[in-house]
Amino acid sequence: MARLLDELVRDRAGEPALADRHRRLDWWALNDRVNRWLRVLRDHGLSVGDTVAVVVGNRVEVFEALLAGLHGGLRVVPVNWHLTAPELRHILTDSASRAVLVDASRAAVVAAALRPDECPVRLLVGAAEPPGSAPVEASPGSAPVEESAGHGAATGFTPVEPLLAAADGAEPPGQVCGSVMLYTSGTTGAPKGVVNGVFRQGEPLAGVGRLLAYAGLVLKVPATGRALLVGPWYHSAQLYFALLPLLRGCELRIEERFDPERTLRLIDAESVNLCHLVPTQFVRLLRLPEPVRRRFDGGSLRRVWHGGGPCGPEVKRRMIEWWGPVVVEYYAATEGGVVTLIEAEEWLARPGSVGRAVPPTRILVVGPDGAELPPGRVGRVFFRRGAAQDFHYHGDPAKTREAHLAPGVYTYGELGYLDGDGYLFLTGRHSQTIVSGGVNVYPAEVEAALLAHEAVQDVAVLGVPDEEFGERVCALVQLTGQGLAAADAPATLDRHCRTRLAGFKVPRVWRVVDRLPRDETGKLRLEALRSLAPRPPAAART
Protein backbone atom coordinates (compact mmCIF):
# COMPACT_ATOMS: atom_id res chain seq x y z
CA MET A 1 0.00 0.00 0.00
CA ALA A 2 1.03 3.65 -0.46
CA ARG A 3 2.82 4.31 2.82
CA LEU A 4 0.86 7.41 3.83
CA LEU A 5 -2.41 5.54 3.33
CA ASP A 6 -1.59 2.11 4.76
CA GLU A 7 -3.28 2.54 8.16
CA LEU A 8 -6.36 4.10 6.58
CA VAL A 9 -6.63 1.28 4.04
CA ARG A 10 -6.11 -1.37 6.69
CA ASP A 11 -8.65 0.05 9.15
CA ARG A 12 -11.20 1.82 6.91
CA ALA A 13 -10.87 0.32 3.43
CA GLY A 14 -14.53 0.64 2.43
CA GLU A 15 -15.18 4.08 3.91
CA PRO A 16 -15.38 7.13 1.61
CA ALA A 17 -12.11 9.01 1.08
CA LEU A 18 -12.29 11.34 -1.90
CA ALA A 19 -15.14 12.64 -4.05
CA ASP A 20 -16.01 15.16 -6.73
CA ARG A 21 -19.06 15.54 -8.98
CA HIS A 22 -17.91 12.61 -11.10
CA ARG A 23 -17.10 9.92 -8.58
CA ARG A 24 -16.46 8.92 -5.00
CA LEU A 25 -13.52 6.69 -4.01
CA ASP A 26 -13.14 4.73 -0.80
CA TRP A 27 -9.74 4.36 0.86
CA TRP A 28 -8.99 1.06 -0.87
CA ALA A 29 -9.80 2.49 -4.31
CA LEU A 30 -7.81 5.66 -3.63
CA ASN A 31 -4.79 3.62 -2.56
CA ASP A 32 -5.09 1.46 -5.68
CA ARG A 33 -5.28 4.53 -7.92
CA VAL A 34 -2.27 6.19 -6.24
CA ASN A 35 -0.18 3.04 -6.77
CA ARG A 36 -1.19 2.89 -10.43
CA TRP A 37 -0.40 6.58 -10.95
CA LEU A 38 3.08 6.13 -9.52
CA ARG A 39 3.74 3.12 -11.74
CA VAL A 40 2.53 5.00 -14.84
CA LEU A 41 4.80 7.95 -14.08
CA ARG A 42 7.75 5.64 -13.49
CA ASP A 43 6.99 3.71 -16.68
CA HIS A 44 7.29 7.04 -18.52
CA GLY A 45 10.82 7.51 -17.20
CA LEU A 46 10.21 9.73 -14.18
CA SER A 47 12.40 9.09 -11.16
CA VAL A 48 13.21 10.65 -7.78
CA GLY A 49 13.81 14.39 -8.14
CA ASP A 50 11.94 14.85 -11.42
CA THR A 51 9.22 17.50 -11.74
CA VAL A 52 5.59 17.01 -12.73
CA ALA A 53 3.42 20.05 -13.51
CA VAL A 54 -0.34 19.72 -13.04
CA VAL A 55 -2.63 22.02 -15.04
CA VAL A 56 -5.93 20.43 -14.05
CA GLY A 57 -9.08 21.81 -12.47
CA ASN A 58 -10.50 20.74 -9.14
CA ARG A 59 -11.13 16.99 -9.41
CA VAL A 60 -10.10 13.74 -7.71
CA GLU A 61 -7.29 12.96 -10.17
CA VAL A 62 -5.38 15.98 -8.89
CA PHE A 63 -5.05 14.43 -5.44
CA GLU A 64 -4.37 10.95 -6.84
CA ALA A 65 -1.46 12.30 -8.89
CA LEU A 66 -0.26 14.51 -6.05
CA LEU A 67 -0.18 11.58 -3.64
CA ALA A 68 1.64 9.49 -6.25
CA GLY A 69 4.28 12.19 -6.57
CA LEU A 70 4.64 12.46 -2.80
CA HIS A 71 5.21 8.69 -2.60
CA GLY A 72 7.62 8.60 -5.54
CA GLY A 73 10.08 11.33 -4.63
CA LEU A 74 8.76 13.60 -7.39
CA ARG A 75 8.38 17.35 -7.24
CA VAL A 76 4.77 18.31 -8.02
CA VAL A 77 4.07 21.80 -9.36
CA PRO A 78 0.43 22.93 -9.09
CA VAL A 79 -0.29 25.42 -11.88
CA ASN A 80 -2.92 28.14 -12.05
CA TRP A 81 -5.17 26.96 -14.86
CA HIS A 82 -6.16 30.53 -15.85
CA LEU A 83 -2.69 31.42 -17.11
CA THR A 84 -1.96 32.31 -20.72
CA ALA A 85 0.48 30.33 -22.84
CA PRO A 86 3.45 32.69 -22.15
CA GLU A 87 2.73 32.59 -18.41
CA LEU A 88 2.48 28.79 -18.48
CA ARG A 89 5.70 28.58 -20.44
CA HIS A 90 7.55 30.52 -17.73
CA ILE A 91 6.46 28.06 -15.03
CA LEU A 92 6.95 24.90 -17.08
CA THR A 93 10.45 25.88 -18.17
CA ASP A 94 11.53 27.50 -14.89
CA SER A 95 10.51 24.37 -12.98
CA ALA A 96 12.22 22.08 -15.54
CA SER A 97 9.06 19.97 -15.69
CA ARG A 98 9.59 16.61 -17.41
CA ALA A 99 5.89 15.78 -17.34
CA VAL A 100 2.70 17.78 -17.52
CA LEU A 101 -0.81 16.62 -16.65
CA VAL A 102 -3.71 18.50 -18.21
CA ASP A 103 -7.45 18.17 -18.55
CA ALA A 104 -9.21 18.64 -21.86
CA SER A 105 -10.15 22.28 -21.36
CA ARG A 106 -6.51 23.29 -20.75
CA ALA A 107 -4.71 21.07 -23.28
CA ALA A 108 -4.65 23.58 -26.13
CA VAL A 109 -3.11 26.42 -24.11
CA VAL A 110 -0.51 24.09 -22.57
CA ALA A 111 0.40 22.76 -26.02
CA ALA A 112 0.81 26.35 -27.24
CA ALA A 113 3.16 27.04 -24.33
CA LEU A 114 5.61 24.25 -25.18
CA ARG A 115 7.97 23.35 -27.98
CA PRO A 116 7.70 19.76 -29.23
CA ASP A 117 10.86 18.69 -27.38
CA GLU A 118 9.77 20.09 -24.02
CA CYS A 119 7.87 18.18 -21.31
CA PRO A 120 8.15 14.84 -23.12
CA VAL A 121 5.51 13.21 -20.89
CA ARG A 122 2.11 14.76 -21.60
CA LEU A 123 -0.87 13.05 -20.01
CA LEU A 124 -4.55 13.89 -20.44
CA VAL A 125 -6.69 13.61 -17.32
CA GLY A 126 -10.41 12.93 -17.33
CA ALA A 127 -10.93 11.45 -20.77
CA ALA A 128 -12.73 8.43 -19.36
CA GLU A 129 -14.25 7.23 -16.13
CA PRO A 130 -11.91 5.13 -14.01
CA PRO A 131 -13.10 1.53 -13.88
CA GLY A 132 -14.83 0.65 -10.64
CA SER A 133 -15.36 4.22 -9.46
CA ALA A 134 -18.72 5.11 -7.97
CA PRO A 135 -20.63 8.11 -9.33
CA VAL A 136 -21.61 10.71 -6.75
CA GLU A 137 -25.27 11.44 -6.33
CA ALA A 138 -26.04 14.98 -7.41
CA SER A 139 -26.54 17.36 -4.52
CA PRO A 140 -29.39 19.86 -4.70
CA GLY A 141 -28.71 22.39 -7.42
CA SER A 142 -25.92 20.45 -9.07
CA ALA A 143 -25.58 20.28 -12.81
CA PRO A 144 -24.14 17.55 -15.00
CA VAL A 145 -20.50 18.02 -15.96
CA GLU A 146 -19.40 17.61 -19.57
CA GLU A 147 -16.28 15.44 -19.57
CA SER A 148 -15.93 15.37 -23.33
CA ALA A 149 -15.84 19.12 -23.97
CA GLY A 150 -12.67 20.21 -25.69
CA HIS A 151 -11.15 16.76 -26.24
CA GLY A 152 -10.46 17.65 -29.84
CA ALA A 153 -7.89 20.17 -28.61
CA ALA A 154 -5.94 17.48 -26.74
CA THR A 155 -3.80 16.33 -29.67
CA GLY A 156 -0.36 15.32 -28.48
CA PHE A 157 -1.53 14.27 -25.02
CA THR A 158 -1.92 10.63 -24.01
CA PRO A 159 -5.15 9.77 -22.15
CA VAL A 160 -4.10 8.50 -18.75
CA GLU A 161 -7.09 6.28 -17.91
CA PRO A 162 -6.15 3.39 -20.25
CA LEU A 163 -2.62 3.50 -18.82
CA LEU A 164 -3.93 3.39 -15.26
CA ALA A 165 -6.28 0.52 -16.10
CA ALA A 166 -3.35 -1.51 -17.43
CA ALA A 167 -1.01 -0.69 -14.55
CA ASP A 168 -0.38 -2.87 -11.50
CA GLY A 169 -2.19 -1.65 -8.38
CA ALA A 170 0.22 -3.37 -6.00
CA GLU A 171 2.46 -1.28 -3.80
CA PRO A 172 5.40 0.14 -5.79
CA PRO A 173 8.85 -0.38 -4.29
CA GLY A 174 11.29 2.34 -3.30
CA GLN A 175 8.87 4.93 -1.99
CA VAL A 176 10.44 8.16 -0.67
CA CYS A 177 8.95 11.55 0.07
CA GLY A 178 8.30 13.92 -2.79
CA SER A 179 7.62 17.63 -2.53
CA VAL A 180 5.36 20.42 -3.74
CA MET A 181 6.71 23.56 -5.39
CA LEU A 182 4.10 26.28 -5.58
CA TYR A 183 4.58 29.45 -7.58
CA THR A 184 3.87 32.85 -6.10
CA SER A 185 0.94 34.65 -7.65
CA GLY A 186 3.20 37.06 -9.51
CA THR A 187 1.23 40.19 -8.51
CA THR A 188 4.48 42.22 -8.39
CA GLY A 189 6.58 40.39 -11.01
CA ALA A 190 7.21 37.03 -12.63
CA PRO A 191 6.03 34.14 -10.41
CA LYS A 192 8.76 32.46 -8.37
CA GLY A 193 8.81 28.82 -7.34
CA VAL A 194 8.80 28.35 -3.58
CA VAL A 195 10.59 25.36 -2.07
CA ASN A 196 9.59 24.98 1.58
CA GLY A 197 9.93 22.40 4.32
CA VAL A 198 6.38 21.01 4.34
CA PHE A 199 7.35 17.87 2.40
CA ARG A 200 11.08 17.12 2.29
CA GLN A 201 12.24 15.77 -1.03
CA GLY A 202 13.91 12.36 -0.93
CA GLU A 203 13.50 11.76 2.80
CA PRO A 204 11.73 8.72 4.30
CA LEU A 205 7.96 9.00 4.28
CA ALA A 206 7.90 8.44 8.04
CA GLY A 207 8.78 12.11 8.41
CA VAL A 208 5.35 13.10 7.08
CA GLY A 209 3.88 11.61 10.24
CA ARG A 210 5.36 14.52 12.19
CA LEU A 211 3.60 16.96 9.89
CA LEU A 212 0.26 15.20 10.35
CA ALA A 213 0.68 15.12 14.13
CA TYR A 214 1.42 18.86 14.03
CA ALA A 215 -1.71 19.46 11.93
CA GLY A 216 -3.79 17.62 14.50
CA LEU A 217 -2.28 19.33 17.52
CA VAL A 218 -1.85 22.92 16.33
CA LEU A 219 -4.38 23.33 13.50
CA LYS A 220 -6.83 20.95 15.21
CA VAL A 221 -7.40 18.91 12.06
CA PRO A 222 -9.39 15.85 13.19
CA ALA A 223 -8.64 12.28 12.16
CA THR A 224 -12.22 11.69 11.03
CA GLY A 225 -14.85 13.83 9.39
CA ARG A 226 -15.59 15.43 6.04
CA ALA A 227 -13.70 18.36 4.51
CA LEU A 228 -14.91 20.53 1.63
CA LEU A 229 -12.70 22.17 -1.01
CA VAL A 230 -14.41 25.09 -2.77
CA GLY A 231 -11.36 27.10 -3.86
CA PRO A 232 -8.77 26.45 -6.58
CA TRP A 233 -6.47 23.65 -5.44
CA TYR A 234 -3.39 25.30 -6.97
CA HIS A 235 -3.50 27.96 -4.23
CA SER A 236 -1.29 27.00 -1.30
CA ALA A 237 -3.89 27.49 1.44
CA GLN A 238 -6.64 25.68 -0.46
CA LEU A 239 -4.25 22.83 -1.20
CA TYR A 240 -2.90 22.26 2.29
CA PHE A 241 -6.22 22.77 4.09
CA ALA A 242 -7.60 20.03 1.82
CA LEU A 243 -4.59 17.69 1.72
CA LEU A 244 -3.88 17.67 5.47
CA PRO A 245 -7.43 16.62 6.44
CA LEU A 246 -7.30 13.91 3.74
CA LEU A 247 -3.99 12.52 5.02
CA ARG A 248 -5.26 12.71 8.59
CA GLY A 249 -8.19 10.46 7.60
CA CYS A 250 -11.03 12.81 6.65
CA GLU A 251 -13.08 12.37 3.51
CA LEU A 252 -12.45 15.21 1.06
CA ARG A 253 -15.30 16.50 -1.11
CA ILE A 254 -14.08 18.58 -4.06
CA GLU A 255 -16.12 21.27 -5.79
CA GLU A 256 -15.04 22.58 -9.19
CA ARG A 257 -15.66 26.18 -8.21
CA PHE A 258 -17.17 28.27 -5.45
CA ASP A 259 -20.88 28.94 -5.59
CA PRO A 260 -22.12 30.53 -2.34
CA GLU A 261 -25.64 29.09 -2.27
CA ARG A 262 -24.50 25.63 -3.36
CA THR A 263 -21.77 25.72 -0.70
CA LEU A 264 -24.37 26.24 2.02
CA ARG A 265 -26.48 23.39 0.67
CA LEU A 266 -23.47 21.06 0.48
CA ILE A 267 -22.36 21.80 4.02
CA ASP A 268 -25.77 20.80 5.33
CA ALA A 269 -26.52 17.96 2.88
CA GLU A 270 -23.07 16.34 3.22
CA SER A 271 -22.60 17.12 6.95
CA VAL A 272 -19.34 18.92 6.21
CA ASN A 273 -17.09 19.44 9.24
CA LEU A 274 -14.13 21.36 7.80
CA CYS A 275 -13.61 23.93 5.07
CA HIS A 276 -11.33 26.78 4.06
CA LEU A 277 -12.64 30.11 2.81
CA VAL A 278 -11.16 33.47 1.83
CA PRO A 279 -12.65 36.87 2.74
CA THR A 280 -14.10 37.37 -0.75
CA GLN A 281 -16.12 34.18 -0.26
CA PHE A 282 -17.34 35.48 3.11
CA VAL A 283 -18.63 38.61 1.39
CA ARG A 284 -20.44 36.59 -1.29
CA LEU A 285 -22.03 34.36 1.35
CA LEU A 286 -23.21 37.39 3.31
CA ARG A 287 -24.72 38.89 0.14
CA LEU A 288 -27.08 35.93 -0.31
CA PRO A 289 -30.77 36.71 0.19
CA GLU A 290 -31.88 36.57 3.79
CA PRO A 291 -34.23 33.56 3.25
CA VAL A 292 -31.30 31.56 1.81
CA ARG A 293 -29.07 32.41 4.77
CA ARG A 294 -31.81 31.57 7.26
CA ARG A 295 -32.22 28.09 5.79
CA PHE A 296 -28.58 27.26 6.48
CA ASP A 297 -28.03 25.16 9.60
CA GLY A 298 -24.26 24.60 9.65
CA GLY A 299 -24.45 22.47 12.77
CA SER A 300 -21.94 19.94 11.41
CA LEU A 301 -19.11 22.48 11.09
CA ARG A 302 -16.15 22.16 13.45
CA ARG A 303 -13.48 24.36 11.83
CA VAL A 304 -13.79 27.02 9.13
CA TRP A 305 -10.29 28.30 8.46
CA HIS A 306 -9.90 31.62 6.71
CA GLY A 307 -6.96 33.61 5.40
CA GLY A 308 -5.55 34.50 2.02
CA GLY A 309 -5.94 38.24 2.57
CA PRO A 310 -7.27 40.87 4.97
CA CYS A 311 -10.82 40.39 6.19
CA GLY A 312 -12.84 43.47 7.02
CA PRO A 313 -13.78 43.56 10.72
CA GLU A 314 -17.48 43.98 10.01
CA VAL A 315 -17.46 41.09 7.53
CA LYS A 316 -15.76 38.81 10.03
CA ARG A 317 -18.01 39.86 12.88
CA ARG A 318 -21.09 39.04 10.80
CA MET A 319 -19.67 35.63 9.85
CA ILE A 320 -19.01 34.79 13.51
CA GLU A 321 -22.53 35.91 14.44
CA TRP A 322 -23.92 33.68 11.68
CA TRP A 323 -21.66 30.59 11.84
CA GLY A 324 -20.50 30.76 15.43
CA PRO A 325 -17.08 30.15 17.04
CA VAL A 326 -15.95 27.69 14.34
CA VAL A 327 -14.48 30.59 12.31
CA VAL A 328 -10.69 30.49 12.77
CA GLU A 329 -8.24 32.92 11.17
CA TYR A 330 -4.62 32.18 10.36
CA TYR A 331 -1.75 34.16 8.88
CA ALA A 332 0.35 32.30 6.34
CA ALA A 333 2.06 32.49 2.99
CA THR A 334 3.22 30.04 0.35
CA GLU A 335 6.78 30.51 1.57
CA GLY A 336 6.60 29.32 5.17
CA GLY A 337 3.08 28.18 5.93
CA VAL A 338 0.93 29.02 8.94
CA VAL A 339 2.63 31.20 11.54
CA THR A 340 -0.31 32.53 13.60
CA LEU A 341 -3.82 31.45 14.57
CA ILE A 342 -6.69 33.20 16.30
CA GLU A 343 -9.95 31.63 17.45
CA ALA A 344 -13.24 33.50 17.07
CA GLU A 345 -13.53 34.36 20.77
CA GLU A 346 -9.98 35.74 20.82
CA TRP A 347 -10.64 37.83 17.73
CA LEU A 348 -13.80 39.37 19.19
CA ALA A 349 -11.68 40.54 22.12
CA ARG A 350 -8.95 41.85 19.76
CA PRO A 351 -10.61 42.71 16.44
CA GLY A 352 -8.13 43.08 13.63
CA SER A 353 -5.51 40.73 15.04
CA VAL A 354 -4.31 37.71 13.08
CA GLY A 355 -3.43 35.90 16.30
CA ARG A 356 -0.44 34.68 18.23
CA ALA A 357 2.48 32.62 16.98
CA VAL A 358 1.95 28.89 16.58
CA PRO A 359 4.75 26.72 17.97
CA PRO A 360 7.64 26.68 17.24
CA THR A 361 7.33 30.13 15.65
CA ARG A 362 8.62 33.28 17.32
CA ILE A 363 7.49 36.67 15.95
CA LEU A 364 9.99 39.51 15.67
CA VAL A 365 9.04 43.07 14.72
CA VAL A 366 12.14 44.96 13.64
CA GLY A 367 12.94 48.55 12.75
CA PRO A 368 14.96 49.94 9.83
CA ASP A 369 18.20 49.21 11.69
CA GLY A 370 17.30 45.54 12.20
CA ALA A 371 16.77 45.96 15.95
CA GLU A 372 13.74 44.30 17.54
CA LEU A 373 10.98 46.77 18.45
CA PRO A 374 8.87 46.75 21.64
CA PRO A 375 5.09 46.04 21.65
CA GLY A 376 3.01 48.70 19.94
CA ARG A 377 5.71 49.84 17.50
CA VAL A 378 5.17 49.20 13.77
CA GLY A 379 7.99 47.51 11.89
CA ARG A 380 8.78 44.70 9.48
CA VAL A 381 7.40 41.38 10.71
CA PHE A 382 9.77 38.39 10.75
CA PHE A 383 9.31 34.81 11.91
CA ARG A 384 11.97 32.64 13.52
CA ARG A 385 11.18 28.98 12.81
CA GLY A 386 14.55 27.32 12.30
CA ALA A 387 16.19 25.65 9.34
CA ALA A 388 13.70 22.75 9.18
CA GLN A 389 10.82 25.16 8.43
CA ASP A 390 12.80 27.48 6.14
CA PHE A 391 12.23 28.09 2.43
CA HIS A 392 14.00 29.37 -0.64
CA TYR A 393 12.95 30.70 -4.03
CA HIS A 394 13.80 28.29 -6.83
CA GLY A 395 16.71 29.64 -8.84
CA ASP A 396 16.67 33.06 -7.15
CA PRO A 397 19.16 33.32 -4.28
CA ALA A 398 18.97 37.14 -4.29
CA LYS A 399 15.22 37.13 -3.65
CA THR A 400 15.74 34.47 -0.98
CA ARG A 401 18.28 36.69 0.79
CA GLU A 402 15.93 39.68 0.63
CA ALA A 403 13.26 37.71 2.50
CA HIS A 404 15.61 36.64 5.32
CA LEU A 405 17.00 38.45 8.33
CA ALA A 406 19.11 35.37 9.11
CA PRO A 407 18.92 31.66 8.26
CA GLY A 408 15.56 30.39 9.52
CA VAL A 409 14.32 33.97 10.15
CA TYR A 410 12.16 35.30 7.32
CA THR A 411 9.42 37.74 6.40
CA TYR A 412 6.29 37.55 4.28
CA GLY A 413 6.80 41.23 3.43
CA GLU A 414 4.30 42.65 5.91
CA LEU A 415 4.45 45.52 8.39
CA GLY A 416 2.78 45.21 11.76
CA TYR A 417 3.08 45.30 15.52
CA LEU A 418 2.61 43.07 18.55
CA ASP A 419 0.45 43.99 21.51
CA GLY A 420 1.49 43.30 25.08
CA ASP A 421 0.06 39.77 24.96
CA GLY A 422 1.85 38.73 21.79
CA TYR A 423 -1.06 39.18 19.36
CA LEU A 424 0.02 40.28 15.89
CA PHE A 425 -1.67 43.15 14.03
CA LEU A 426 -0.77 43.74 10.37
CA THR A 427 -0.75 47.26 8.94
CA GLY A 428 0.24 46.63 5.33
CA ARG A 429 2.95 45.36 3.03
CA HIS A 430 6.41 46.85 3.33
CA SER A 431 6.56 47.33 -0.44
CA GLN A 432 3.13 49.03 -0.53
CA THR A 433 3.54 51.55 2.28
CA ILE A 434 2.35 54.98 1.13
CA VAL A 435 4.74 57.81 1.96
CA SER A 436 2.77 61.06 1.76
CA GLY A 437 4.60 64.22 2.74
CA GLY A 438 7.21 62.14 4.53
CA VAL A 439 4.61 60.32 6.68
CA ASN A 440 3.92 56.58 6.37
CA VAL A 441 0.35 55.49 5.70
CA TYR A 442 -0.46 51.77 5.85
CA PRO A 443 -3.11 50.70 3.30
CA ALA A 444 -4.51 47.86 5.42
CA GLU A 445 -5.43 50.29 8.21
CA VAL A 446 -7.33 52.58 5.81
CA GLU A 447 -9.02 49.60 4.12
CA ALA A 448 -10.22 48.30 7.49
CA ALA A 449 -11.80 51.67 8.29
CA LEU A 450 -13.60 51.79 4.94
CA LEU A 451 -14.83 48.20 5.17
CA ALA A 452 -16.54 49.12 8.43
CA HIS A 453 -19.02 51.20 6.39
CA GLU A 454 -22.11 49.17 5.50
CA ALA A 455 -22.19 50.47 1.91
CA VAL A 456 -18.66 49.26 1.09
CA GLN A 457 -18.39 45.75 -0.30
CA ASP A 458 -14.70 45.77 -1.23
CA VAL A 459 -11.87 48.29 -1.20
CA ALA A 460 -8.24 48.71 -2.13
CA VAL A 461 -6.01 51.56 -0.95
CA LEU A 462 -2.79 52.52 -2.71
CA GLY A 463 -0.51 55.47 -3.27
CA VAL A 464 -0.73 57.55 -6.45
CA PRO A 465 2.00 59.95 -7.61
CA ASP A 466 1.69 63.54 -6.46
CA GLU A 467 4.02 66.43 -7.32
CA GLU A 468 3.72 68.11 -3.91
CA PHE A 469 3.46 65.19 -1.49
CA GLY A 470 5.23 62.45 -3.42
CA GLU A 471 2.20 60.19 -3.02
CA ARG A 472 -1.41 60.67 -2.10
CA VAL A 473 -3.71 58.11 -0.53
CA CYS A 474 -6.14 56.73 -3.12
CA ALA A 475 -9.15 54.53 -2.38
CA LEU A 476 -10.77 52.32 -5.02
CA VAL A 477 -14.18 51.39 -3.67
CA GLN A 478 -16.71 48.78 -4.72
CA LEU A 479 -20.14 49.56 -3.26
CA THR A 480 -22.85 47.12 -2.24
CA GLY A 481 -25.36 48.99 -4.40
CA GLN A 482 -27.64 49.60 -1.46
CA GLY A 483 -28.00 52.92 0.33
CA LEU A 484 -25.17 54.99 -1.17
CA ALA A 485 -24.96 56.41 -4.69
CA ALA A 486 -21.60 56.45 -6.42
CA ALA A 487 -21.70 60.24 -6.76
CA ASP A 488 -22.18 60.65 -3.01
CA ALA A 489 -19.59 58.06 -1.98
CA PRO A 490 -16.44 60.24 -1.76
CA ALA A 491 -17.97 62.81 0.58
CA THR A 492 -19.80 60.23 2.69
CA LEU A 493 -16.80 57.95 3.05
CA ASP A 494 -14.50 60.90 3.76
CA ARG A 495 -16.68 61.82 6.74
CA HIS A 496 -16.78 58.19 7.82
CA CYS A 497 -12.97 57.87 7.70
CA ARG A 498 -12.42 61.06 9.70
CA THR A 499 -14.22 59.50 12.66
CA ARG A 500 -11.76 56.58 12.62
CA LEU A 501 -8.48 57.82 11.16
CA ALA A 502 -6.08 60.71 11.56
CA GLY A 503 -6.51 63.29 8.82
CA PHE A 504 -3.29 62.40 6.99
CA LYS A 505 -4.53 58.81 6.54
CA VAL A 506 -7.87 59.76 4.95
CA PRO A 507 -7.93 59.18 1.17
CA ARG A 508 -7.64 62.33 -0.94
CA VAL A 509 -8.33 60.52 -4.20
CA TRP A 510 -11.45 58.41 -4.68
CA ARG A 511 -12.78 56.21 -7.41
CA VAL A 512 -15.88 54.02 -7.34
CA VAL A 513 -15.43 50.86 -9.44
CA ASP A 514 -17.82 48.12 -10.50
CA ARG A 515 -15.47 45.39 -9.29
CA LEU A 516 -11.93 45.24 -7.98
CA PRO A 517 -9.50 43.11 -10.00
CA ARG A 518 -9.02 40.06 -7.81
CA ASP A 519 -7.87 36.66 -8.99
CA GLU A 520 -9.70 33.44 -8.17
CA THR A 521 -7.86 33.14 -4.84
CA GLY A 522 -9.02 36.60 -3.73
CA LYS A 523 -5.69 38.39 -4.24
CA LEU A 524 -5.65 41.80 -5.86
CA ARG A 525 -3.90 42.02 -9.22
CA LEU A 526 -1.68 45.03 -8.59
CA GLU A 527 -0.98 46.04 -12.19
CA ALA A 528 -4.69 46.01 -13.02
CA LEU A 529 -5.40 47.85 -9.78
CA ARG A 530 -2.98 50.65 -10.59
CA SER A 531 -4.49 51.06 -14.03
CA LEU A 532 -7.81 51.91 -12.35
CA ALA A 533 -6.34 54.57 -10.07
CA PRO A 534 -6.74 58.17 -11.28
CA ARG A 535 -3.77 60.52 -11.16
CA PRO A 536 -4.67 63.61 -9.13
CA PRO A 537 -3.74 67.09 -10.35
CA ALA A 538 -0.61 68.52 -8.75
CA ALA A 539 -2.48 71.11 -6.70
CA ALA A 540 -5.29 68.82 -5.52
CA ARG A 541 -4.99 69.43 -1.80
CA THR A 542 -7.76 69.52 0.80
CORPE-V203120 format. One record per backbone hydrogen bond with DSSP energy under -0.5 kcal/mol. CO is the residue of the C=O (numbers start at 0). NH is the residue of the N-H. Records with the same first field share a line. If there is no record, write none. Layout:
CO = NH  NH
//
This chain:
1 = 4  5
2 = 5
4 = 8
5 = 9
6 = 10
7 = 11
8 = 12
11 = 14  26
12 = 27
14 = 26
16 = 251
17 = 24
18 = 253
22 = 19
23 = 133
24 = 16  17
25 = 29
26 = 30
27 = 31
28 = 32
29 = 33
30 = 34
31 = 35
32 = 36
33 = 37
34 = 38
35 = 39
36 = 40
37 = 41
38 = 42
39 = 43
40 = 45
41 = 44
46 = 49
49 = 74
50 = 97  98
51 = 76
52 = 54  100
53 = 55  78
54 = 102
56 = 58
58 = 61  62
59 = 62  63
60 = 64
61 = 65
62 = 66
63 = 67
64 = 68
65 = 69
66 = 70
67 = 71
68 = 73
69 = 177
70 = 175
72 = 48
73 = 75  178
74 = 51
75 = 77  180
76 = 53
79 = 82
83 = 87
84 = 88
85 = 89
86 = 90
87 = 91
88 = 92
89 = 93
90 = 94
91 = 96
92 = 95
96 = 118
97 = 120
98 = 52
99 = 122
100 = 54
101 = 124
102 = 105  106
103 = 106
105 = 109
106 = 110
107 = 111
108 = 112
109 = 112  113
110 = 113
114 = 117
119 = 121
120 = 99  122
121 = 157
122 = 101  124
123 = 159
124 = 103
129 = 132
133 = 23
138 = 141
144 = 146
147 = 150
149 = 152
150 = 153
153 = 156
156 = 158
157 = 123
158 = 162
159 = 163
160 = 164
161 = 165
162 = 166
163 = 166
175 = 72
176 = 201
178 = 75
179 = 181  195
181 = 193
185 = 188
191 = 183
192 = 194  393
193 = 181  195
194 = 391
198 = 200
199 = 202
202 = 176
203 = 206
204 = 207  208
205 = 208
206 = 209  210
207 = 211
208 = 212
209 = 213
210 = 214
211 = 215
212 = 216
213 = 217  218
214 = 220
219 = 221
224 = 250
225 = 272  273
226 = 252
227 = 229  275
228 = 254
231 = 234
234 = 238
235 = 239
236 = 240
238 = 241  242
239 = 243
241 = 245
242 = 246
243 = 247
244 = 248  249
245 = 248
250 = 226  252
251 = 18  253
252 = 228
256 = 258
258 = 262
259 = 263
260 = 264
261 = 265
262 = 266
263 = 267
264 = 268
265 = 269
266 = 271
267 = 270
272 = 301  302
273 = 227
274 = 304
276 = 306
277 = 280  281
278 = 282
279 = 283
280 = 284
281 = 285
282 = 286
284 = 287
288 = 291  292
289 = 293
290 = 294
291 = 295
292 = 295
297 = 300
302 = 274  304
303 = 327
304 = 276
305 = 329
306 = 278
309 = 311
311 = 315
312 = 316
313 = 317
314 = 318
315 = 319
316 = 320
317 = 321
318 = 322
319 = 323
323 = 326
324 = 343
325 = 303  327
327 = 305
328 = 341
330 = 338  339
332 = 336
336 = 332
338 = 357
339 = 330
340 = 355
341 = 328
342 = 346
343 = 347
344 = 348
345 = 349
349 = 352
351 = 425
354 = 423
355 = 340
357 = 360
361 = 383
363 = 365  381
364 = 372
365 = 379
366 = 369
370 = 366
373 = 376
378 = 415
379 = 365  381
380 = 411
381 = 363
382 = 384  409
383 = 361
385 = 388
386 = 389
389 = 196
391 = 194
392 = 395
395 = 399
396 = 400
397 = 401
398 = 402
400 = 403
402 = 410
405 = 408
407 = 384  385
408 = 404  405
409 = 382
412 = 429  430
413 = 380
414 = 426  427
415 = 378
416 = 424
417 = 375
418 = 421
422 = 418
423 = 353  354
424 = 416
426 = 443  444
427 = 414
428 = 431
429 = 432
432 = 434
433 = 435  440
434 = 436
435 = 438
438 = 435
440 = 433  442
441 = 444  445
442 = 446
443 = 447
444 = 448
445 = 449
446 = 450
447 = 451
448 = 451
449 = 452
452 = 455
454 = 456  479
457 = 477
459 = 475
461 = 473
463 = 471
465 = 469
468 = 436  470
469 = 465
471 = 463
472 = 507  508
473 = 461
474 = 476  510
475 = 459
476 = 478  512
477 = 456  457
484 = 487  488
485 = 488  489
487 = 491
488 = 492
489 = 493
490 = 494
491 = 495
492 = 496
493 = 497
494 = 498
495 = 498
496 = 499  500
501 = 504  505
502 = 505
508 = 474
510 = 476  512
515 = 517
516 = 524
518 = 521
522 = 518
523 = 525
524 = 528
525 = 529
526 = 530
527 = 531
528 = 531  532
533 = 535
536 = 539
538 = 540
//
